[in-house]
Amino acid sequence: MIGKTNGSGRRILTFPAVHPCVNVSLSTVIASLIALSRSISSFQWRTFPCNKRNARNAIRLVHLLQPFIDEIRENQSGLPDSATLSFSELHLTFQKLLFLLEDATREGARLTMLMESDRVATQFVVLSRSIATALDVFPFNSVHVSEEVRDQVVLLMRQARNAVFEVEVDDKKALTCVRSVLTRFENRVEPNEGDLRLVLDYIGVRKWSECNKEVKFLAAEIGFQSNSEEKSKVGFLCSLMGFMCYCRCLVMEVVDGEGGNSNPKPEAGRKISVEDEKILSGLNPDDFRCPISLELMSDPVTIETGHTYDRSSILKWFRSGNAICPKTGKRLISTELVPNLVLKRLIQQHCYVNGIPFITDLGKRKSGDITRTLHPGSFAAEGAMKMLASSLSARLENGTAIEEKNRAAFEMRLLSKTSIFNRSCLVEAGSVSHLLKMLSLRDSSAQENAIAALLNLSKYPKSRALMAESLGLALIVRVLKNGLKIEARQHAAAVLFYLASDAEYRKLIGEEPDAIPSLVRLIKDGSDRTKKNGLVAMYGILMNQHENHKRVLAAGGIPLLIDILRTCEKEDLLTDSLAILATLAEKNDGAMAILQWGVLHIAVQILSSSTSRMGKEHCVTLLLSLSMHGGVDVVADLVKSTSLMGSLYSQLSEGTSRASKKASALIKVLHDFSERRSSGFKPSVIPQEQFVHVW
């Protein structure tokens, strides 16, 4: 009868309690009420960062009512309707009180609950008086209750009605300290570290991981408020997030257990069962990745065919007009999604064991669009971030120990991941040049954190010139080639992709002797995720750069890409490989090199079997370019294919607009060839003019 009270979908200080059903039996209500009271009483052993006395008084009130409820349970026969009404109201109030206690002790929300002390104290008043009101209607005169218990209940009712719940003196002191620090942030004045530590100690945030939980919670709340109709609290929450980010970076001395490693150990106290460890040891971690996005699934759902995908990925697939299973190609009768809770739990355990942050699907939706982070949200948040960026940049420049530099790079990596404003502050503070210098350090963790931070900063346009000038590009390419960890090489490839968004930098990347050969090697030897970064980077540097086309050919890119087409089952890797081949085939030398590797029948096969609209488009583009440059022999081979014409016609109605135009052009080429051959005329060339209007 008691709903799950700690669901991730409930916002703090919301109380979605429900009345017991009208026709529910009194015995059921009483049993549920006893269970609720025991849950509330268990909070007496919990730590309350604020409203300590108020919480203890509320718990004590419920605890002292337990003998009364137990006695009624033993003598519940023949109770009047007013007793049922009383216990129903009491049940509703106990639910709300349990919600409030959960929020008051919630990890990650400690600073927020401190700042809401007045509102929380008011809720304790309301709920205490609601308990008294519920007991007011209980028919003591017509129900057998021992005199001792009755007197105790009457006394408790009087106390509940007259109890004073107010913001406690110590809470007020901590609140004043927080507000003082925020004012100093607004005025660009560094806060007193003693004030920061006083607040952190008061709310029980003593470790980096606890501070990081506060930051993540506030980020989620900001995302929720920004997407809701009530945005009045966004500025306030941004100020609190600035406070906690500042504390996490400059007050916490080490990252829990690993002093600045990019993957801090999970918080202490959490355990997994022996059974779960055995299950995890027998599973392939790749099975935890969505077949569509190749990312770890945060909300796995199963479709009609029995295959599982991440909810956001499969919904995007369905919305694009694909009513088929991405893995099997089977047309679906129903697109109903069934949550795979067992797999979700295993993924969470896998993330815990390996120190990987697990982001819920709800959190992913909120953080997916970070354009809202273009502005700091408040003057306090702006001041905190600007001072923090300067301090971290100074640590990179003046720090003597690798550990100190590594920690600063790690914090920059986190700060720049999801905030455009944070990126701008770090760039303006001069962090780019210092991070580039760190790439030469022979410390794998420091190198990885530095290149990961540069990856995040490369998404900010002003930073790209700083990375491309001087020796910056050479340092990035060196990590791509000889990075101490595969993760560092993977990040370096992603940096090149963002730099390649500028035509001038595409040219400079190509002129680095090791850039393209290193990308080829990364694609050849890396994991699926690493291949993805390498392919995307290669595609980026090929755009409108014929010299880079030649370099990819010289580095052996074509046989590698064709091998992926032959052996890989990952749809997105196939699509990326086809995109690169289609780009290379635009030039005659690229097309002729591709034809030497027998790619025609592979492309035709993928066109007929692929479930990716973009993959099909790239197939058509590739075949059209090969026909144009390869001449009659290529067209003759394509005409022999029994499945090609049907696949091309399907693109006229089901493909993208570009795929439709190119399919139409290729169909015309094939028809013209067949007609000429049937008339006895042997064509010698394919007129290139017919392709002018389809590119």
SULQUI-V697950 format. One record per run of one state. SS is the DSSP state (hx for helix, st for strand, lp for the rest). FROM is the first residue (numbers start at 1). LEN is the number of residues. If there is no record, write none. Layout:
# SULQUI-V697950
ss:SS from:FROM len:LEN
ss:SS from:FROM len:LEN
This chain:
# SULQUI-V697950
ss:lp from:1 len:25
ss:hx from:26 len:20
ss:lp from:46 len:6
ss:hx from:52 len:23
ss:lp from:75 len:6
ss:hx from:81 len:24
ss:lp from:105 len:5
ss:hx from:110 len:6
ss:lp from:116 len:1
ss:hx from:117 len:20
ss:lp from:137 len:3
ss:hx from:140 len:3
ss:lp from:143 len:4
ss:hx from:147 len:16
ss:lp from:163 len:6
ss:hx from:169 len:18
ss:lp from:187 len:6
ss:hx from:193 len:11
ss:lp from:204 len:4
ss:hx from:208 len:20
ss:lp from:228 len:6
ss:hx from:234 len:17
ss:lp from:251 len:23
ss:hx from:274 len:8
ss:lp from:282 len:3
ss:hx from:285 len:4
ss:st from:289 len:1
ss:lp from:290 len:6
ss:st from:296 len:1
ss:lp from:297 len:3
ss:st from:300 len:3
ss:lp from:303 len:5
ss:st from:308 len:3
ss:hx from:311 len:9
ss:lp from:320 len:4
ss:st from:324 len:1
ss:lp from:325 len:6
ss:st from:331 len:1
ss:lp from:332 len:6
ss:st from:338 len:2
ss:lp from:340 len:1
ss:hx from:341 len:13
ss:lp from:354 len:7
ss:hx from:361 len:7
ss:lp from:368 len:3
ss:hx from:371 len:4
ss:lp from:375 len:4
ss:hx from:379 len:20
ss:lp from:399 len:3
ss:hx from:402 len:14
ss:lp from:416 len:4
ss:hx from:420 len:9
ss:lp from:429 len:2
ss:hx from:431 len:8
ss:lp from:439 len:5
ss:hx from:444 len:14
ss:lp from:458 len:3
ss:hx from:461 len:8
ss:lp from:469 len:3
ss:hx from:472 len:11
ss:lp from:483 len:3
ss:hx from:486 len:14
ss:lp from:500 len:3
ss:hx from:503 len:9
ss:lp from:512 len:3
ss:hx from:515 len:11
ss:lp from:526 len:2
ss:hx from:528 len:15
ss:lp from:543 len:3
ss:hx from:546 len:9
ss:lp from:555 len:2
ss:hx from:557 len:11
ss:lp from:568 len:3
ss:hx from:571 len:14
ss:lp from:585 len:3
ss:hx from:588 len:8
ss:lp from:596 len:4
ss:hx from:600 len:10
ss:lp from:610 len:3
ss:hx from:613 len:18
ss:lp from:631 len:1
ss:hx from:632 len:9
ss:lp from:641 len:3
ss:hx from:644 len:11
ss:lp from:655 len:2
ss:hx from:657 len:22
ss:lp from:679 len:9
ss:hx from:688 len:7
ss:lp from:695 len:1
